[in-house]
Amino acid sequence: MPHFAEGSALQVEVADDVLVARAKAGDRTAFGELVERHYDFIFRTACKWSGKRSDAEDIAQDVCVKLASVLGSFDGRSAFSSWLYRVTLNAVRDMQRARSRRGRHIDRFAEVSPEEAPPEQEESATAKELWTAVRALPEKQRDAVLLVYAEDLNHAQAGEIMGCRETTVSWHIHEAKKTLRGLL
């Protein structure tokens, strides 16, 4: 709903699809508004999936830069936020693959520092261990678990983002639970 801001003209929030169309046509202001509107969403998503704030900052910046070149591929068949979620997940995977190729697995061996998990918060360390194990799952299982349990999406919504059916998401979660029982 439109609202009046102190000392300004009537302000109306423009829908994402309108901003996308304008940005595709070369409107830099519309593109800037899209990035500003969705930056926190991109960062939070990257943080949940990467597990590290510093990586999430890098990923969010990469996604915002990449957005200019990939925005043309958004066809409107899904919500812009679902499409942006997939772009962000792909950026997380790209970073993880690059690190894997370079042999950078040092973070996996880091111990929990006292600041991260004080002695009275054992469940914090257990949760960190669980999410570390989840991130080590095969890609489809990891994606399904993170979408459903970290993002609180239902299986149908997760399926839309993953590009598969709801029943497939359920199967990936079932397999992930079996794998996690073995790991933990």
C-alpha positions as CSV (number, residue, x, y, z in Angstrom):
1,M,0.0,0.0,0.0
2,P,1.4,3.5,-0.8
3,H,2.5,5.6,2.0
4,F,3.7,9.1,2.5
5,A,7.2,9.7,3.8
6,E,8.1,12.8,5.6
7,G,9.1,15.5,3.1
8,S,8.7,13.3,0.0
9,A,6.2,12.5,-2.7
10,L,4.0,9.5,-2.6
11,Q,6.2,6.3,-2.5
12,V,5.0,3.0,-4.0
13,E,6.9,-0.2,-3.7
14,V,7.4,-1.7,-7.2
15,A,6.9,-5.4,-7.6
16,D,9.9,-7.6,-8.4
17,D,8.6,-8.6,-11.8
18,V,8.4,-5.0,-12.8
19,L,11.9,-4.2,-11.5
20,V,13.2,-7.3,-13.3
21,A,11.7,-6.2,-16.6
22,R,13.1,-2.7,-16.2
23,A,16.5,-4.0,-15.2
24,K,16.6,-6.4,-18.2
25,A,15.9,-3.3,-20.4
26,G,19.0,-1.6,-19.0
27,D,17.4,0.4,-16.1
28,R,20.3,0.7,-13.6
29,T,18.1,2.2,-10.9
30,A,15.7,-0.8,-11.1
31,F,18.7,-3.2,-11.0
32,G,20.1,-1.4,-8.0
33,E,16.7,-1.6,-6.2
34,L,16.5,-5.3,-6.9
35,V,20.0,-5.9,-5.4
36,E,19.2,-3.7,-2.4
37,R,15.9,-5.3,-1.8
38,H,17.3,-8.9,-1.9
39,Y,20.8,-8.5,-0.6
40,D,19.9,-9.6,3.0
41,F,18.1,-12.7,1.5
42,I,21.1,-13.6,-0.6
43,F,23.5,-13.2,2.4
44,R,21.3,-15.2,4.8
45,T,20.9,-18.0,2.2
46,A,24.7,-18.1,1.5
47,C,25.4,-18.1,5.3
48,K,23.1,-21.0,6.0
49,W,24.4,-23.0,3.1
50,S,28.1,-22.3,3.5
51,G,28.2,-22.3,7.2
52,K,30.6,-19.4,7.4
53,R,29.9,-15.6,7.6
54,S,33.1,-14.7,5.7
55,D,32.2,-17.1,2.9
56,A,28.6,-15.8,2.8
57,E,29.9,-12.2,2.4
58,D,32.0,-13.3,-0.6
59,I,29.2,-15.3,-2.1
60,A,26.7,-12.5,-1.7
61,Q,29.0,-10.1,-3.4
62,D,29.6,-12.6,-6.2
63,V,25.9,-13.2,-6.7
64,C,25.2,-9.4,-6.8
65,V,27.9,-9.0,-9.5
66,K,26.8,-12.1,-11.4
67,L,23.2,-11.0,-11.3
68,A,23.7,-8.4,-13.9
69,S,24.8,-11.0,-16.5
70,V,22.3,-13.8,-15.5
71,L,19.2,-11.7,-15.0
72,G,18.4,-12.2,-18.7
73,S,17.9,-15.9,-18.0
74,F,15.1,-15.3,-15.6
75,D,12.0,-16.3,-17.5
76,G,9.3,-15.6,-14.9
77,R,8.0,-19.2,-14.7
78,S,8.8,-19.2,-11.0
79,A,8.9,-16.4,-8.4
80,F,12.0,-14.2,-8.7
81,S,12.9,-15.1,-5.1
82,S,12.9,-18.9,-6.0
83,W,15.1,-18.2,-9.0
84,L,17.4,-16.0,-7.0
85,Y,17.6,-18.8,-4.4
86,R,18.9,-21.2,-7.1
87,V,21.4,-18.6,-8.3
88,T,22.7,-18.2,-4.7
89,L,22.9,-22.0,-4.2
90,N,24.8,-22.4,-7.4
91,A,27.3,-19.7,-6.2
92,V,27.7,-21.6,-2.9
93,R,28.4,-24.8,-4.8
94,D,30.8,-23.1,-7.1
95,M,32.8,-21.8,-4.1
96,Q,32.8,-25.2,-2.5
97,R,33.9,-26.9,-5.7
98,A,36.7,-24.4,-6.1
99,R,37.9,-25.0,-2.6
100,S,37.7,-28.7,-3.0
101,R,39.8,-28.5,-6.2
102,R,42.4,-26.4,-4.4
103,G,42.5,-28.9,-1.5
104,R,41.3,-26.4,1.1
105,H,39.8,-28.6,3.8
106,I,41.4,-26.9,6.8
107,D,38.1,-25.5,8.1
108,R,36.8,-29.1,8.5
109,F,39.5,-29.8,11.0
110,A,39.1,-26.7,13.1
111,E,38.1,-27.2,16.7
112,V,35.2,-25.4,18.2
113,S,36.6,-22.4,20.1
114,P,35.3,-21.5,23.6
115,E,33.7,-18.3,22.2
116,E,31.7,-20.2,19.7
117,A,30.3,-22.8,22.1
118,P,30.7,-22.0,25.8
119,P,30.8,-25.1,28.0
120,E,27.2,-24.6,29.2
121,Q,26.0,-24.8,25.6
122,E,26.9,-28.3,24.5
123,E,23.8,-28.4,22.2
124,S,25.4,-25.5,20.2
125,A,28.5,-27.7,19.5
126,T,26.2,-30.7,18.7
127,A,24.2,-28.6,16.3
128,K,27.3,-27.3,14.6
129,E,28.5,-30.9,14.3
130,L,25.2,-32.0,12.8
131,W,25.1,-29.1,10.2
132,T,28.8,-29.9,9.4
133,A,27.7,-33.5,8.7
134,V,24.7,-32.3,6.6
135,R,27.0,-30.1,4.5
136,A,29.1,-33.3,3.8
137,L,26.1,-35.2,2.4
138,P,25.8,-35.9,-1.3
139,E,24.5,-32.7,-3.1
140,K,20.8,-33.6,-3.6
141,Q,20.5,-34.9,0.0
142,R,22.2,-31.9,1.4
143,D,20.0,-29.5,-0.6
144,A,16.8,-31.2,0.4
145,V,17.7,-31.3,4.1
146,L,18.9,-27.6,4.2
147,L,15.8,-26.4,2.3
148,V,13.4,-28.3,4.5
149,Y,15.0,-28.0,7.9
150,A,17.2,-24.9,7.7
151,E,14.9,-22.8,5.5
152,D,11.6,-24.2,6.8
153,L,10.2,-24.9,3.4
154,N,7.7,-27.7,2.7
155,H,8.7,-30.5,0.4
156,A,6.8,-29.0,-2.6
157,Q,8.6,-25.7,-2.2
158,A,11.9,-27.4,-1.9
159,G,11.1,-29.4,-5.0
160,E,10.4,-26.2,-7.0
161,I,13.8,-24.8,-6.0
162,M,15.6,-28.2,-6.7
163,G,13.7,-28.7,-9.9
164,C,12.2,-32.0,-8.9
165,R,9.0,-33.5,-7.6
166,E,7.9,-33.3,-4.0
167,T,8.2,-37.1,-3.6
168,T,11.8,-36.9,-4.8
169,V,12.6,-34.4,-2.1
170,S,11.0,-36.7,0.5
171,W,13.2,-39.6,-0.8
172,H,16.4,-37.4,-0.6
173,I,15.6,-36.5,3.0
174,H,14.9,-40.2,3.9
175,E,18.3,-41.1,2.4
176,A,20.0,-38.2,4.1
177,K,18.7,-39.4,7.5
178,K,20.0,-42.9,6.9
179,T,23.4,-41.4,5.9
180,L,23.5,-39.1,8.9
181,R,22.7,-42.0,11.3
182,G,25.8,-43.7,10.0
183,L,28.0,-40.6,10.2
184,L,26.9,-39.5,13.7
